[in-house]
Amino acid sequence: MTTPYEQPGYGAVPQPHPRGVPVLILGIVGLVICFPCGIIAVVLGNGALKEIDANPGAYTNRGMVNAGRILGIIAIVIWVIGLIARFALSHGN
């Protein structure tokens, strides 16, 4: 029996995707410290987003996964630009 303020349940309660927090942490670490973490964040984030999109009612943290993936992409771009700039400056003379 439900109270007047509860919705009756019709299935499993959506849970956060288990890779949500790790993807976000890897995206942040990739941005700040370590280039390979950005790559891992993108790969894991893409896989997690595919799983979330395949079953949208099962997971609640699509935004967190997407944020970690985007941070990973930004980390990759920044590291590549930094490597290009370093190479150009060291071979410019």
C-alpha positions in Angstrom: 0.0 0.0 0.0 1.3 3.4 -0.9 0.8 6.7 0.9 -0.9 9.6 -1.0 2.5 11.1 -1.6 4.2 8.0 -3.1 4.1 6.9 -6.7 3.5 3.2 -7.2 6.5 1.4 -8.4 6.5 -0.4 -11.8 10.1 -1.6 -12.1 13.6 -1.3 -10.9 14.7 2.1 -9.5 17.2 3.7 -11.8 20.8 3.6 -10.5 23.9 5.6 -11.3 26.0 3.9 -13.9 29.0 2.3 -12.2 31.5 4.0 -14.5 30.1 7.5 -13.9 32.4 8.6 -11.1 35.6 6.9 -12.5 35.0 8.6 -15.9 34.6 12.0 -14.3 37.7 11.5 -12.1 39.8 10.3 -15.0 38.7 13.3 -17.1 39.7 15.7 -14.3 43.1 13.9 -13.7 43.7 13.9 -17.5 43.1 17.6 -17.7 45.3 18.4 -14.7 48.1 15.8 -14.5 48.2 12.9 -16.9 47.5 12.7 -20.6 46.7 8.9 -20.7 43.9 9.4 -18.2 42.1 11.7 -20.7 42.2 8.9 -23.3 40.9 6.4 -20.8 38.1 8.8 -19.8 37.0 9.1 -23.4 37.0 5.4 -24.1 35.2 4.4 -20.9 32.8 7.4 -21.2 31.9 6.4 -24.8 31.2 2.8 -23.6 29.1 3.9 -20.7 27.1 6.4 -22.8 26.3 3.6 -25.2 25.0 1.4 -22.3 23.0 4.3 -20.9 21.5 5.2 -24.2 20.6 1.5 -24.8 18.7 1.4 -21.5 17.8 5.0 -20.5 15.5 4.0 -17.7 18.2 2.0 -15.8 20.7 4.8 -15.2 20.6 8.3 -13.8 24.0 9.8 -14.2 24.3 10.4 -18.0 25.4 14.0 -17.4 28.3 12.9 -15.1 29.5 10.4 -17.7 29.3 13.0 -20.5 31.1 15.6 -18.4 34.0 13.2 -17.7 34.1 12.3 -21.4 34.2 15.9 -22.4 36.9 16.7 -19.9 38.9 13.8 -21.4 38.5 15.2 -24.9 39.6 18.7 -23.6 42.6 17.1 -21.9 43.6 15.3 -25.1 43.3 18.5 -27.2 45.3 20.6 -24.6 48.1 18.0 -24.4 48.3 17.7 -28.2 48.5 21.5 -28.6 51.1 21.6 -25.8 53.2 19.0 -27.6 52.9 20.8 -30.9 53.9 24.1 -29.3 56.9 22.5 -27.5 58.0 20.8 -30.7 57.6 24.1 -32.7 59.5 26.1 -30.2 62.4 23.7 -29.8 62.8 23.3 -33.6 62.1 27.0 -34.5 65.7 28.2 -34.1 
